[in-house]
Amino acid sequence: AATGGVCAVTCRTGYALASGDAVQMPVTCDADGYYDDVSGAVCVGRPCAAPVAATVDYAPCDGLVSGAVCTPACQPGYAAAGGLVPFVLECGAAGGFDSPQPADAC
């Protein structure tokens, strides 16, 4: 961009600006040929909230960000229903698990 030109820093799908302020961060080209303060242009994975089920231990899924996977297990005293467990969940780009298992997996 030419001096004074503005462009926007945009995070890739599944990521958001760490500041949480916006989807895009405008930056301006300074007279020295560099963009002004881009220190806030840090993209981080979108967090996923762990599903909740009384019979399934989703603790391994808590605090994951997009692209991460976890393997929940049955709570003590419960067994896998129909061979569904162990199963793997992936935190999706939108910040939710792509294919959550039913609450009655155990």
Helices and strands as residue ranges (DSSP letters): E 6-10, E 15-17, E 24-28, E 43-45, E 56-57, G 59-61, E 69-70, E 73-74, E 89-90
